[in-house]
Amino acid sequence: MQTTMIETRALTRRFKDRLAVDAVNLWVPSAGIYGFLGPNGAGKTTTIRMLLGLMRPDAGDICLFDTPLAGNRQGLLQRVGALVETPSLYPHLTGRENLEVTRRLLGAARNLIDRALDIVKLTADASRCVREYSLGMRQRLGLALALLNQPKLLILDEPTNGLDPAGIHEMRDLLRRLPVELGLTVFLSSHLLSEVEQIASHIGIIHAGRLLFQGTLTELQAQQQAQLTIGVTAPERAVQCLAKAGWAVQQRADGMLIVAAASPAVSAQLNHLLVSQGIEVFHLARTQLSLEDIFLALTDGKASERSAL
Amino acid sequence: MKALLRALHAELLKLKRTLAFRMIFVAPLLVALLQFFVGLNQRRIPADFKFWEAVFRNSLSVWAVFMLPLLISLETALLTGIEHSEKQWKHLLALPVPRSAIYTAKLLIALLLALLSTLALCALLVLTGYALVGLRPEYGAASSPDYGWLLQHALMIWLAAWLIIALHTWISIRWSSFTVALGAGVAGTFFALFAASARIGKYYPWLLPLNTVNVGTGESRARLALILGGIGGVIVAVLGDLEFVRRDADEAGITISRRLALLCGATAIGLAALGVYVQLPKAKPALAALSHPRAERVENGLLSAVTIKDVSKPMKLANRMAFYHVPGVSITVINEGKIEWAKGYGVLEDGGDAPVTTEKIGKHWPRGDTAMMAASSKAAGACSLKWRQPDCGRRQPTWRTWRLPCGRRSDSKRNNFSRRNSCVR
């Protein structure tokens, strides 16, 4: 059983004087879905292009299936299916003919076309010209192209980009099924965390060319603990009191106090401490940060850090 | 090799329902129609008119110089356009297929389409010929079709076109813009019209197909065209393939406006340079002769009609022109049938400032305000020229006769040029 699907070491690519990808160390384990997250222009597509050998890295190594990509491109790509940005389709050909073009290039078996059409549920529309396809159907046909050669690894760049909510839902269901039913690993990029957090088991967050986080969803959530919002009648005194007890306290503009790292037990303890000091507590709320907040905090924080430099 | 066959197989499917496929029949049809109407409306038919040869040769010439090069630029632009428009490169090049197979397959399809189209033209020409014979029986009397000649020359045209097919394939893969691909074809074909009459016409890529079929260009030119077209085509194909394999895939066909601008600029400069170069050979004899040492001897050594030995002094041309109020003179010396030197003096029009050149004098000299001298360099030393004033009573005076007593008076031998000037007019 393969354990590592993609591994990059200090992968770097420069465009003129801008570092598009800056020493990225990806590690994508087998089976499951790896969400490659980052705002637009973070370096996601550049990384994917390098993984597929469409672009040469300036520095660093890429290994697919524990084998270096350099020198083994053709053999490795035999086991990879890819959908980069918009699907590459010939509008004047039918859905089936589009698959046939790729099948002929690969020299693959004929029955694979029906299989791929079946997976993406396009069998009924296979004989229509792609020109008449909706965006969602095109995206599914693009996925069928990627799945045609029975890959072990599927690399998808923004597979839900430009789709309507129904299309996004459809694509998400499809992607969720793939690792389970076909046993393949999906590496997908997105700029929307909400999309990825529902299906991905692993997450990598890239911003301005640097990989800021890599790990499972639970690890990401653990990175940022919940916070406690406290409303009191005498905020200044409460701050002093809590600080004396060793808590880092922030005061918001509306007078609310924010204490990081709060478990239920800690919440009760803090409440007791304040009340015993004669400070009346009228609001006490624990909030778990959503991944979106964490994502924004990570990317924004690093961004401002960078601009400060 | 297997990969190439697969890529070719895939390319054939891509042609389905495309304009590229239909064009290979439309283009020859246009040429055949043109031939049909020309044949239908021809007035005078000489007794020894070789109808079939004329049909084949005329149409193949039109095909070779005009339709085929344009068809090639259109076809290659269409063939690669289906990859550029939907950003296919990133899909194609991420497949486990050698890149050179993809490039070579495109090139071979372009070659195949050009061949099919040329063969379709042959078939259509035979049909056109028989249609014309049916409509105008007088055509059929003198000759019969030579299919061997037709097929041989069609294949030669195709082979000589390899170079431009390879060039256009590379250009249209390299730049996604349809304008660049078609523009290159139009510019190439357009300048072929100028290059045709120049020495460069032997080597000019867009003229090579024509050189295989054109009358009067001779066997050697046709052979050169086949060699340049075939071998040049293979070389350009290999270079284009290497370039395609080496570059990043996303550079395939992306439009970078700066690059486009550079390309346009370079093309314009190249074409302008080419235009100048093409014009040069015509002007060359005159330019080369300007500094001929004998010119000076004529300019400073004119003698009067009657010369007395040891008394008559040689006169300067400039003084003579002033004396006769002649604004401009052009002198051409022809020796043994070749222009040895030529030079213009003064201005074209009295009071104007356009100088007389060896070319421009020709238009103006019958007006009488110019004088022409001819001298044979066979005569030793400066020539004595007999001037004859134009007939001033007429508005458009012409030179009736001029004679050229050469050398000293005692030299009674007359040069050819001293006869009537009919050969000059």
Interface residues (C-beta under 8 A of the other chain):
Chain A: R49 L52 G53 L54 M55 R56 R73 Q74 G75 L76 L77 Q78 V80 A82 V84 E85 T86 P87 S88 L89 Y90 P91 H92 L93 E97 E100 V101 T102 R104 L105 L106 G107 L145 N149
Chain B: K2 R6 A7 H9 A10 L13 K14 K16 R17 T18 I82 E86 K87 Q88 W89 K90 H91 L92 L93 A94 L95 P96 V97 P98 D248 A249 D250
